[in-house]
Amino acid sequence: MALGAFGAHSLKNILDEYGKSIYEKAVHYQMFHTMALFAVGVMQHFDKETSFSIAGWGFFIGILLFSGSLYLLAITRYKMARSHYPLRGGCLSYWVWFWMVWTLIKGHL
């Protein structure tokens, strides 16, 4: 929420339309992955026999790589952030979603 407010107020005169749209996407993806990280914590609380720590760390690292690269791209227009980091962060995010579901299914079979 703080990064969204920062972008809306402090960066509104700095970013062009492209930068604003990228920044909004970064906030959007960070919000969804933060909710997933919260869900991992809730699942771990209710299912103490199954370890969801890999999924939790994966979501955290995914937020840093994926949303972080979008923030970097929006603010600095750093070209490597455009193609390099979102791909890795996106692949990590898909892998972590798969791992979380797999761990949940495996723990209840």
N, C-alpha and C positions, 0 to 999 in steps of 0.2 A: 504494500500500500504506500509505503514511504517513497519508493522509487517511482511509482505512478504519479504521486503528487509532485515530486521533484521535477519529473519530466513535464507535467502540465503547467507548472508555474515558473520554474527557473529556466527551462530550456525552450519555452515557447517562442522566444525571439531569436534563438540561436539556430534551431533546427528548421530546415525547409520541410516541405510536405513529405518528401521521401524519408527523411530522417525521422519525422514524427510517426509515420506509419510503421517503420521498423522498430522504433522505441515502443510503440503500443503493442506490437507483436511480442516483443521481449517481455513486457509486463504481463501480457496475456498468458504466454507459455509458462512464465514463472509462477503465476497464480495457480494454474492447473497442476503443475508438478509439486507445488507446495501442498496443495490439497491431497495429492497422492502420497506425499511424504507423511502427512498427518494420518492418512488412512493406514499406512504401514504401521505407524505407532499404535493406532487403535487395534489393529489386527494382532500386533505383538502383545498388547495388553490382555486381550481376551484369549489368545492361543499361545500360552507360555511354552508349550512343548515344541513349537515350530519357530525356527529362527528366521526372521525377516530382515536381518541386519544388512545382508548384501543388497537387497532391494532398497533399503533406506539410504545406504551410502551411494548406491547407484543413482538414485533420484537427486541426491544432494550434488554429486559431481556433474550430473546431467544439467542441473540448473546452472551451475557455474560455467560449464562449457557452452551450452546452447544459448541460454538467455544472456550470459555474459558476452558472448561473441556478437549477439544482436545489439546489445547496449554499445559495445565498442564500435560496431559498424555505424550505428545511428549517430553517435557523437563525433567520431573521428573520420569516418569514411575509409577506414583501413581495409584495403582490398582483400587481404588474406582472410579477414573475418567473413567476407561475403561467401566464400565457397568452401573454405577449409574447416573451420570450427563448427558451423551449423550441421555439416554432414556428420562429423564425429559425435556431436552432442545428440543429434537426432537418432543415429544408430544406437548410441548408448541408451537413450530413452526407450526405444523399442525393445532392446534386450532386457532392460530392467522391468518393463511391464510384463514381458514374457516370463521372466524369472519370478516375479511376484505371484503371478497366476499359477505357475508351475509349482512353486513352493506351497501355495495354498491347497492345490489339488493333491499334491504328493503327501502333505501332512494329514489329509483326511481320507485317504484310501485305505 
